[in-house]
């Protein structure tokens, strides 16, 4: 989603930017600006990993397996695959020309050299870095690697596979021009995690499209307040922390009868987890005050945010981006977030909410109660954050900073993109 927004903004600024999907077509609630042709198609990558024959099939046959409708259909089943089962595939992909997907790499490089002839290449994550050595050998252009959540995959691998992947990433990226990180926290963390010089990391905060965002008129206190959560339904996003905190909140003295509104993608592999959490609400007697919305379109998502009074995604994972926080702020909604990952520096910049101890539903409940009970504090925090998002976290701002980096202008070394340090 971030990359689709970035390319849209780069094009709007007059740059010739391409978004090239790998594995499957991209998923985004905004207009998809990616190229129709898909490289490293998920079916081919899997078959080449498993069977020698498919490493030698003609390209015409391979393209038949890269049709978008087929890849979208297959991706529904891939969602049930555990990261821990993908170690050997990840290693092979990182081995580039020596891996089992060398044919896919050759096709991508040939196409880039023949039809695109790029001036710079930006990879969306380090797990794609197997293409870097060959790309630089053939094209001789600067390559930049974005780091925006690679560790969540790597940490799920068996220890031996994880170590091999990290070692291969480090080798692949020896000659890259820079690493682009989405927060100071993540730049510091990934420099140590990958064993890469922190000086090679540049922080460029995410930006979002603000076309449909608006602040709801809330000069009076609503009859029923609404707490919102919008993210993937999963343990790492802390959905269980939200449910436990909501139950505790409703049991606190003078707690308002606030509704809990949840949105975001729910994969089949998380259905049982979701049902277990929702059952807690029913047992506690609050099931009728809970609503889940899938929110499949961008307009639906904006309507979702505009119906909220307070927002939270109490992650266990130390989030490197926090796009959902920016979307809440763009619609004037204050947040309550755990004090880890990118959240402290975002809230430091915006004054758009409260930080609470991580993994502590009771602390989260009290943080939510503070904002729910104080109408003026909610308004002030939400409106101040909305102005900061428009000033510092817009898609055009992100695109301008990326463009300057690709054109050889070095951002400030502390990588704060105009934000202050604590």
Backbone torsions as a table, in degrees:
resi	resn	phi	psi	omega
1	UNK	NA	-42.8	178.7
2	UNK	-62.1	-42.7	-175.4
3	UNK	-69.2	-36.0	177.0
4	UNK	-64.4	-42.8	177.5
5	UNK	-63.9	-40.4	-179.7
6	UNK	-62.2	-48.8	-178.3
7	UNK	-65.9	-37.7	175.9
8	UNK	-58.3	-45.0	-178.4
9	UNK	-70.9	-36.8	177.1
10	UNK	-62.3	-42.6	178.4
11	UNK	-64.9	-40.5	179.1
12	UNK	-62.9	-27.8	179.0
13	UNK	-85.7	1.4	175.6
14	UNK	98.3	6.2	180.0
15	UNK	-88.8	149.8	176.9
16	UNK	-91.6	93.4	-173.3
17	UNK	-119.9	136.9	177.5
18	UNK	-116.7	140.9	172.6
19	UNK	-112.1	112.1	-172.8
20	UNK	-106.7	112.3	-178.5
21	UNK	-76.3	146.4	173.8
22	UNK	-125.1	153.1	179.6
23	UNK	72.8	-64.7	-178.7
24	UNK	-142.2	166.6	170.6
25	UNK	-59.4	149.9	-179.1
26	UNK	-73.7	159.5	175.5
27	UNK	-116.0	123.1	178.7
28	UNK	-153.7	148.9	178.1
29	UNK	-90.2	-2.6	173.7
30	UNK	-100.1	178.2	-179.0
31	UNK	-62.8	126.9	-178.6
32	UNK	-75.1	116.1	-179.0
33	UNK	-106.1	11.8	-177.9
34	UNK	-74.1	160.7	176.5
35	UNK	-66.7	148.2	179.6
36	UNK	-67.4	-35.3	-176.3
37	UNK	-78.3	135.1	-177.7
38	UNK	-110.7	133.6	177.6
39	UNK	-107.9	158.8	-175.0
40	UNK	51.0	44.9	-179.8
41	UNK	-51.8	136.7	-172.2
42	UNK	-57.2	-36.3	-179.4
43	UNK	-68.1	-46.8	179.0
44	UNK	-62.1	-43.9	-179.6
45	UNK	-58.4	-43.8	-179.2
46	UNK	-67.1	-46.8	-177.8
47	UNK	-64.9	-38.1	178.4
48	UNK	-66.9	-30.4	177.5
49	UNK	-69.9	-38.0	-172.3
50	UNK	-90.3	-32.0	-169.5
51	UNK	-132.4	128.0	-179.1
52	UNK	-57.4	-40.4	-174.6
53	UNK	-55.8	-40.8	-174.1
54	UNK	-74.1	-7.6	174.2
55	UNK	-81.4	-1.1	-175.8
56	UNK	-132.9	12.3	178.2
57	UNK	-74.7	152.9	-179.7
58	UNK	-68.3	155.4	-176.2
59	UNK	-62.3	-33.4	179.5
60	UNK	-60.4	-42.3	177.9
61	UNK	-64.1	-42.7	-179.9
62	UNK	-60.1	-39.7	-177.5
63	UNK	-67.1	-27.9	176.3
64	UNK	-62.7	-32.9	179.4
65	UNK	-84.2	-2.9	179.3
66	UNK	-101.9	8.4	178.2
67	UNK	-59.7	137.8	-174.2
68	UNK	-59.3	-44.3	-176.3
69	UNK	-63.3	-35.7	179.8
70	UNK	-69.8	-43.4	179.8
71	UNK	-66.3	-37.8	177.2
72	UNK	-63.6	-41.7	-179.3
73	UNK	-64.2	-46.6	-178.5
74	UNK	-65.9	-33.7	-176.2
75	UNK	-63.6	-22.1	177.5
76	UNK	-62.8	-36.1	180.0
77	UNK	-81.8	-30.6	-179.5
78	UNK	-64.4	-23.8	-179.1
79	UNK	-62.3	-20.4	179.6
80	UNK	-85.9	-6.7	-178.6
81	UNK	-75.9	131.7	178.5
82	UNK	-80.6	141.0	177.1
83	UNK	-55.4	-36.2	-175.8
84	UNK	-62.3	-17.7	-179.3
85	UNK	-90.0	-0.3	-171.0
86	UNK	-109.3	16.0	-176.2
87	UNK	-61.1	-49.3	-177.6
88	UNK	-66.0	-35.4	177.0
89	UNK	-66.5	-43.0	179.4
90	UNK	-61.9	-41.6	179.0
91	UNK	-62.9	-44.9	-179.6
92	UNK	-61.7	-42.2	178.4
93	UNK	-62.7	-39.5	-178.8
94	UNK	-72.5	-18.5	179.2
95	UNK	-79.0	-5.7	172.5
96	UNK	58.7	-120.4	-176.8
97	UNK	-65.5	-18.2	178.5
98	UNK	-94.7	-4.4	-178.5
99	UNK	-89.3	174.1	-176.9
100	UNK	-75.1	-10.7	178.5
101	UNK	-104.4	25.9	-178.3
102	UNK	-58.3	-33.6	178.9
103	UNK	-63.0	-38.0	178.2
104	UNK	-66.6	-40.2	178.2
105	UNK	-62.5	-44.3	-179.6
106	UNK	-60.7	-41.2	-179.3
107	UNK	-65.4	-42.0	179.0
108	UNK	-64.3	-46.9	-177.8
109	UNK	-64.3	-41.9	178.9
110	UNK	-60.0	-43.1	-179.1
111	UNK	-67.0	-43.8	178.6
112	UNK	-61.8	-43.0	-177.7
113	UNK	-70.5	-36.3	-174.5
114	UNK	-85.1	-42.3	-169.9
115	UNK	-110.6	-27.7	-173.5
116	UNK	-102.9	-49.1	-177.4
117	UNK	49.9	62.9	-175.2
118	UNK	-69.7	154.8	173.8
119	UNK	-88.2	-27.6	176.4
120	UNK	-149.0	154.6	175.9
121	UNK	-128.2	133.1	176.5
122	UNK	-118.8	119.9	175.4
123	UNK	-87.7	142.8	-175.3
124	UNK	-79.2	-15.7	174.1
125	UNK	-161.4	164.4	-176.8
126	UNK	-74.1	-16.7	178.9
127	UNK	-69.8	-12.5	174.5
128	UNK	-94.3	5.5	-171.6
129	UNK	-69.6	-5.3	174.8
130	UNK	-61.1	-20.5	179.6
131	UNK	-85.4	-12.6	-171.0
132	UNK	-61.6	-52.0	-176.7
133	UNK	-58.4	-44.6	-179.1
134	UNK	-70.4	-37.4	179.1
135	UNK	-62.2	-43.4	-179.6
136	UNK	-71.5	-33.4	179.1
137	UNK	-66.7	-42.2	-175.1
138	UNK	-84.4	-45.1	-174.1
139	UNK	-93.7	-31.4	179.2
140	UNK	64.0	32.2	-179.3
141	UNK	-111.8	159.6	177.1
142	UNK	-62.5	139.9	176.7
143	UNK	-122.4	132.7	178.5
144	UNK	-119.3	144.7	-177.7
145	UNK	-118.9	122.9	176.8
146	UNK	-85.7	136.4	174.4
147	UNK	-114.6	115.2	-175.5
148	UNK	-151.4	38.5	176.8
149	UNK	134.4	14.1	-177.3
150	UNK	-59.1	-34.2	-174.3
151	UNK	-67.3	-26.5	-177.8
152	UNK	-65.8	-30.9	174.6
153	UNK	-78.7	-49.6	-175.3
154	UNK	-61.1	-36.8	-177.5
155	UNK	-68.2	-20.3	179.8
156	UNK	-84.8	-11.3	-178.8
157	UNK	-76.3	154.2	169.8
158	UNK	-55.0	148.1	-172.1
159	UNK	-54.1	-43.3	-178.8
160	UNK	-64.2	-40.9	178.8
161	UNK	-67.1	-40.3	179.9
162	UNK	-61.4	-44.8	-179.1
163	UNK	-63.4	-40.5	178.2
164	UNK	-64.8	-39.3	179.2
165	UNK	-64.7	-46.5	-179.0
166	UNK	-62.5	-42.4	178.3
167	UNK	-61.6	-42.0	-178.8
168	UNK	-70.1	-38.4	176.5
169	UNK	-60.2	-44.6	-179.6
170	UNK	-61.3	-41.7	179.0
171	UNK	-68.1	-42.7	-179.4
172	UNK	-61.5	-33.4	-169.9
173	UNK	-98.7	13.4	-178.8
174	UNK	-58.1	-34.0	-174.2
175	UNK	-107.9	7.9	179.2
176	UNK	-67.6	152.6	-176.4
177	UNK	-72.1	-38.5	-179.4
178	UNK	-166.5	164.5	170.1
179	UNK	-110.8	134.0	179.7
180	UNK	-105.3	119.4	-178.7
181	UNK	-114.0	153.1	-173.5
182	UNK	-95.9	3.7	175.0
183	UNK	-166.7	159.5	175.8
184	UNK	-62.8	-41.2	178.8
185	UNK	-54.8	-47.8	-173.0
186	UNK	-72.8	-32.1	175.6
187	UNK	-62.7	-45.7	178.6
188	UNK	-63.3	-45.0	-175.3
189	UNK	-66.8	-46.4	-175.5
190	UNK	-74.9	-26.4	174.4
191	UNK	-60.7	-43.1	177.6
192	UNK	-73.7	-41.2	-176.5
193	UNK	-60.9	-44.6	-177.7
194	UNK	-92.9	-7.9	-177.5
195	UNK	68.6	42.0	-177.7
196	UNK	-117.6	142.1	-178.7
197	UNK	-55.5	125.1	179.8
198	UNK	-59.9	-25.3	-179.4
199	UNK	-66.4	-16.7	178.9
200	UNK	-87.5	-3.5	-177.9
201	UNK	-95.1	130.6	175.6
202	UNK	-120.0	129.4	-178.2
203	UNK	-94.0	119.4	173.0
204	UNK	-128.8	111.5	-174.8
205	UNK	-67.8	151.1	177.8
206	UNK	-63.4	153.5	173.1
207	UNK	-126.9	153.3	-178.5
208	UNK	-125.5	158.6	174.5
209	UNK	-74.2	133.5	-175.8
210	UNK	-111.4	10.2	-173.5
211	UNK	-60.8	-40.4	-175.8
212	UNK	-100.2	-2.0	-176.8
213	UNK	-77.9	143.2	175.4
214	UNK	-158.7	154.8	179.3
215	UNK	-92.0	126.8	179.6
216	UNK	-68.9	140.3	175.7
217	UNK	-68.8	114.3	-175.3
218	UNK	-134.0	50.7	178.8
219	UNK	-73.9	-15.1	176.3
220	UNK	-121.4	157.0	-179.2
221	UNK	-75.0	125.6	179.6
222	UNK	-61.9	154.8	178.8
223	UNK	-64.0	-38.9	175.4
224	UNK	-130.9	125.2	179.0
225	UNK	-80.0	156.5	-176.3
226	UNK	-131.3	127.0	172.7
227	UNK	-97.4	134.2	-177.3
228	UNK	-120.5	151.9	173.3
229	UNK	-139.2	127.3	176.5
230	UNK	-138.4	102.6	179.2
231	UNK	-170.5	173.7	174.7
232	UNK	-58.0	136.9	177.9
233	UNK	-80.6	106.8	-176.1
234	UNK	-164.8	160.5	178.9
235	UNK	-61.0	-40.9	-176.6
236	UNK	-65.4	-25.1	176.3
237	UNK	-84.1	-3.1	171.7
238	UNK	78.0	27.4	179.5
239	UNK	-58.5	-36.9	178.5
240	UNK	-65.4	-35.8	176.4
241	UNK	-62.8	-39.5	178.9
242	UNK	-62.8	-47.7	-177.8
243	UNK	-62.2	-45.7	-179.9
244	UNK	-63.4	-40.1	-179.8
245	UNK	-67.4	-39.1	-179.2
246	UNK	-63.4	-42.7	178.7
247	UNK	-62.0	-43.7	178.6
248	UNK	-65.8	-39.1	178.3
249	UNK	-57.6	-47.1	-176.6
250	UNK	-65.9	-19.1	-178.8
251	UNK	-95.5	-2.6	178.5
252	UNK	-76.5	149.5	177.3
253	UNK	-60.4	138.6	176.7
254	UNK	63.9	21.0	178.6
255	UNK	-75.8	132.7	178.2
256	UNK	-70.4	156.5	178.9
257	UNK	-81.5	71.2	-174.5
258	UNK	-81.3	142.5	176.9
259	UNK	-85.2	148.5	177.0
260	UNK	-110.4	115.3	-177.6
261	UNK	-113.7	121.6	-174.2
262	UNK	-120.8	135.8	175.4
263	UNK	-139.1	165.6	179.3
264	UNK	128.3	167.5	-174.3
265	UNK	-72.8	132.4	177.2
266	UNK	-118.6	105.5	178.6
267	UNK	-79.2	155.8	-179.6
268	UNK	-61.4	-29.8	179.9
269	UNK	-71.3	-10.6	178.1
270	UNK	-113.1	7.8	-176.0
271	UNK	-63.5	-43.8	-179.3
272	UNK	-64.3	-42.7	177.3
273	UNK	-58.8	-45.9	179.1
274	UNK	-59.4	-47.2	-177.9
275	UNK	-62.8	-37.3	178.4
276	UNK	-63.1	-40.6	-178.8
277	UNK	-70.8	-42.0	-179.5
278	UNK	-66.8	-32.3	178.1
279	UNK	-61.2	-34.6	177.7
280	UNK	-57.6	-40.1	-179.5
281	UNK	-64.9	-42.4	-179.6
282	UNK	-64.6	-43.5	179.7
283	UNK	-62.0	-37.3	-179.5
284	UNK	-79.0	-8.7	178.1
285	UNK	91.0	16.1	-177.0
286	UNK	-115.6	15.1	-176.8
287	UNK	-59.2	-35.1	-177.6
288	UNK	-73.8	-13.2	178.7
289	UNK	-97.4	12.4	180.0
290	UNK	-113.9	138.8	176.3
291	UNK	-141.3	135.3	175.3
292	UNK	-111.4	132.1	175.1
293	UNK	-127.4	133.1	179.6
294	UNK	-72.4	-33.7	179.5
295	UNK	55.4	68.1	-175.0
296	UNK	-75.8	-19.1	-177.3
297	UNK	-116.1	161.6	180.0
298	UNK	-64.0	-42.4	179.9
299	UNK	-62.9	-39.2	177.0
300	UNK	-62.0	-39.7	-179.9
301	UNK	-65.8	-42.0	178.4
302	UNK	-64.9	-38.9	175.5
303	UNK	-61.3	-39.3	177.0
304	UNK	-57.9	-53.4	-177.2
305	UNK	-63.2	-36.4	-177.1
306	UNK	-73.1	-8.0	177.8
307	UNK	-96.7	2.2	-173.7
308	UNK	-97.7	158.3	171.7
309	UNK	-110.3	-34.7	178.1
310	UNK	-141.5	147.7	-177.2
311	UNK	-129.6	145.5	175.2
312	UNK	-155.4	140.9	166.8
313	UNK	-131.2	90.8	-170.6
314	UNK	-81.9	72.0	-172.5
315	UNK	-63.8	147.7	164.5
316	UNK	-85.8	-37.6	175.8
317	UNK	-67.8	139.9	179.5
318	UNK	-80.8	95.8	-170.7
319	UNK	-64.5	128.2	179.3
320	UNK	-87.0	-15.4	-173.8
321	UNK	-121.6	-67.0	-178.0
322	UNK	79.1	43.4	179.8
323	UNK	-58.9	-37.6	-178.2
324	UNK	-64.0	-29.8	176.5
325	UNK	-66.4	-43.6	178.8
326	UNK	-63.5	-37.6	179.6
327	UNK	-67.4	-38.2	175.8
328	UNK	-63.1	-46.8	-179.6
329	UNK	-63.5	-37.6	-179.9
330	UNK	-60.9	-22.3	177.8
331	UNK	-106.0	17.6	172.8
332	UNK	75.3	23.8	-177.0
333	UNK	-106.1	122.0	177.8
334	UNK	-74.1	163.6	-173.5
335	UNK	-128.7	159.9	168.8
336	UNK	-127.0	118.2	-172.4
337	UNK	-132.5	154.3	175.0
338	UNK	-67.3	148.6	-176.7
339	UNK	-84.9	72.1	174.3
340	UNK	-160.1	174.7	179.7
341	UNK	61.8	-142.3	-178.8
342	UNK	-81.1	-11.4	-172.2
343	UNK	-60.6	-44.2	-179.4
344	UNK	-59.1	-42.2	-178.0
345	UNK	-72.3	-30.7	176.5
346	UNK	-68.6	-45.1	-179.6
347	UNK	-71.0	-31.9	173.8
348	UNK	-59.3	-40.5	-177.7
349	UNK	-74.1	-32.3	-170.4
350	UNK	-105.8	-22.5	-171.5
351	UNK	54.0	36.5	-172.9
352	UNK	-99.0	23.6	178.3
353	UNK	161.8	-159.8	-174.7
354	UNK	-120.7	150.8	172.3
355	UNK	-109.2	140.2	179.4
356	UNK	-131.2	160.5	178.8
357	UNK	-58.2	137.6	-178.6
358	UNK	-66.7	149.5	174.5
359	UNK	62.9	26.3	-176.2
360	UNK	-126.6	90.0	-178.2
361	UNK	-58.3	-32.7	179.4
362	UNK	-65.9	-44.0	177.8
363	UNK	-63.9	-38.9	177.6
364	UNK	-63.8	-41.7	178.4
365	UNK	-59.4	-43.7	-179.8
366	UNK	-69.0	-36.2	176.3
367	UNK	-64.0	-43.3	176.9
368	UNK	-62.7	-42.3	-179.5
369	UNK	-61.7	-40.3	-179.0
370	UNK	-58.5	-45.0	-179.5
371	UNK	-75.0	-36.5	179.8
372	UNK	-64.9	-34.7	-177.5
373	UNK	-82.4	-18.3	-174.4
374	UNK	-114.1	92.6	-176.6
375	UNK	-61.3	-43.7	-178.1
376	UNK	-65.6	-39.6	178.6
377	UNK	-64.2	-40.6	177.8
378	UNK	-60.5	-47.7	-178.3
379	UNK	-61.9	-47.2	-177.0
380	UNK	-63.6	-45.7	-179.5
381	UNK	-64.2	-44.4	-178.1
382	UNK	-65.7	-43.4	-177.8
383	UNK	-72.8	-35.4	176.9
384	UNK	-66.2	-43.0	179.3
385	UNK	-63.7	-37.8	179.7
386	UNK	-61.8	-40.0	179.0
387	UNK	-69.0	-35.6	179.0
388	UNK	-68.6	-40.1	177.5
389	UNK	-59.6	-44.4	-179.1
390	UNK	-66.7	-29.7	-178.8
391	UNK	-83.0	-38.2	-168.2
392	UNK	-122.5	-18.9	-172.9
393	UNK	-123.0	31.9	178.1
394	UNK	-87.0	159.9	177.1
395	UNK	-60.3	-43.3	177.3
396	UNK	-60.4	-36.6	177.8
397	UNK	-64.3	-46.1	178.1
398	UNK	-60.6	-44.8	-178.5
399	UNK	-64.1	-39.7	-179.7
400	UNK	-64.5	-40.1	180.0
401	UNK	-68.9	-40.4	176.6
402	UNK	-63.2	-43.8	-178.9
403	UNK	-61.2	-41.8	178.9
404	UNK	-63.1	-39.4	178.9
405	UNK	-65.2	-43.9	-179.1
406	UNK	-67.7	-26.0	179.0
407	UNK	-87.3	4.5	173.2
408	UNK	97.4	2.9	177.5
409	UNK	-85.3	121.8	-177.7
410	UNK	-81.9	123.4	176.4
411	UNK	-65.0	167.2	175.0
412	UNK	-51.9	138.1	-172.3
413	UNK	-63.0	-29.9	178.1
414	UNK	-74.5	-8.1	171.7
415	UNK	63.6	30.3	-173.0
416	UNK	-92.0	-2.6	176.7
417	UNK	48.3	35.8	177.9
418	UNK	95.2	-4.6	178.6
419	UNK	-87.8	155.8	-178.3
420	UNK	-92.8	153.9	174.9
421	UNK	-89.1	149.6	175.1
422	UNK	-81.9	NA	NA
